[in-house]
Amino acid sequence: MLKRISLSLLVVISMVVIGSGSVFADHDENHVASEVSDSLDLATHSKSAILIERDTGNILYDKNASEKLPPASMTKIMTMLLIMEAIEKGELSLDEQVRVSENAASMGGSQIFLEAGEEMSVDDLLKGIAIASGNDASVAMAERIAGSEKVFVEMMNEKVEELGLKSTKFQNSTGLPAEDHYSTAHDMAVMAKALLKYEDITKYTSIYEDYLRKGTEDEFWLVNTNKLVRFYEGVDGLKTGYTNEAKYCLTATAEKNGMRTIAVVMGAESTEDRNSDVSQLLDYAYAKFETKPLYEKNQAVTSFEWLKANKQKVDVVTSDSVSILYPKGTNLDKINTKITINQDIELPLEKGSMVGKLQVVEGEDIISETDLIVLEDINHANVLQLFKRTFQSFF
């Protein structure tokens, strides 16, 4: 049955933001301020690179970011994204023990040396993926979530489509060399942005060293393949990559002064070149730009009363953090934040259902758009609830 909210809600809130000529005036994640990119010479050691601000998705620098290249183990960003989604949905728990198959144990390349038949917790397997880039751990988790790596790869590519990416195709969950397995710096940045919605992921990707099976004869030392988590202030992820074909790749993220950035480089000739290029991109971001937070993730922005729902007052919250981005030293003017609740909503609603949009606008330009969601399941009111409300409204 379709339940209608009697009135579409539109709330306009005055906020402070930069004036015309801002780098984010065009709301399009693929938009690049070409006059900025063309005047810079960054990431010179890499075939492809991109720098974005996470909350807005605005591109601060682009170098061949749409070139299709092998992503190597940066593939595991998508693997970790599907793991974090499964945990959020309650389909997986961190303390669950996963049994390792012979197939998972047989993976070559980077590994944490799992044995067939061994059981390891999701928490430790996630460490093995995030810190040591374990191919065996990735396949073990893929098989646990989807039943087989093949089906998991189908899920990966479905998520690619869901994110609106046009230049990525996965053949495995690890990034091991495979025909027709490719991505771009731009697409990897968008995947990283999606992964970072799960704030707990950096609790894993920021670890420089740790141990698996600690205190046993099979104790295994984990050392992060991303050395910048130790040597660049603010870096707390995300994923390195290397194969002979891909060369050295890195999707890095850092947070300083309330601004989170994502930098991707692909095709560098050495780890030194890779780390130098990423450091240069991050230096540029924090030297030239600032952000102003508007809303935190899951912050209530409005609410509405719903007579026929079991929860009569429903809070509407942001699905992600919302910020504005501007060059340092820019004079700030006022903009509007528009909150629109969908006019037609069908019961029941699951936790996380989208019920509206929050737009940050400057004049006629949409600067950013964020889904508004509910944080709990909402069902039809029962007979007793409807009777009580009718009785109260009558008197």
C-alpha positions, 0 to 999 in steps of 0.5 A: 500500500502506498502511504503519502506524506501529505506535504512535500517538505522543503527546508532552506537553511542559510550557510556560509560558502565561497563566492563565484569562481569556486572549484566546485561550482559545477556539481559533477564528479568527473568535472576537473578545473582544467585551468588548474590541472593544466598549470600544474606538473604533479605526479610526474613519475606516474602514468595516471593520477587524480586528487579529490576531496572526499566529502564533495568528490571535487577533483583538485588535480587530474593527470590521464585519470580516465586511462584504463590500466591494471589496478593490481591490488588496489582491486582490494578496495572493492573487495573491502567495500563489499566486506564492509557492506556485508558487516553493516547489513548484519550478514557478517560479523567481525568475530565470525570464524571463516574456514579457509578453502584449498582454493583460497590457501593456494593463492600466490603473490602477497599472502598471509599464508593461510592453510586449507581448513584453517579458521580465522576471524573476519577481523583478522582476515580484514587485517590481512587484506588491509595491511598485508594485501593478502590474496589468500585472505581476499579469496577466503572472504570472497568465498564466505560472502558469495559462496565462490570467488566467481560470484563475488566478482559478479557482485564487484562488477554490479557495485561498479555499475551501481557507482556509475563507473564506466571504465572498470571491470574486475576478473578477480577479488585480488588484483592478480594479473588477468585478461580484461581486468582494468580500472582508472585513477578516477574510478579507483578514487570513486571506489575509495570515496565509497569505502570511506563511508565506512569510517571503521575501515581506517582502523585497519588501513592505518595500522603499520604493523600487527600480528596474526595468530599472536602467541602461537608457533604460526605467528605472522608479522603484518607490515603495511605495504603503504609506508605513508601511513607511518611517514606522512602525517594524516595518511591512514589508508588505503591500498597499494598495488604492484604487478609487473604489468601495473607497476607501482600503484597507490590509492591513499587517503589523508585527513588534516584540519578536518579535510579528507583527501584521496590521491591515486597514482598508477604506473610508477616505476618504483615505490619511491616514485609512487610515494613521492607522487602521492606526497606531492599531491597531498602537499598541494591539497593541504597547501591550497584548499580548505573545507567547511563542514556542514553536516556530519554523517547520520546527523538529523536535519529534519523530521516528520510526523507519520500518522500511519507508521509505527514510529510517528516521529521519523528523524531524517539524517544525512547518509554521509558527511557534507562539506564545502571546499574552497581555495585558501584565502577566498572570501566567503559568501552565503549559499542555501542548503535545500532539504527535500523530502520525497512526497510519496513514500511506501511502507515498510521502510528498511534502515538506510532507505533514501527518503529525500535529498540535501542539496548545497546550492549557490545560486542556480548551481548545485554544489553537492547532493547527499541522500537523506535516509532513515536510521531505523526500520519503519513499519505500519502502525498496529491497530492499537497505535492507530486507535490511540492516535485517532483518540488523541487527535479527536480530543 
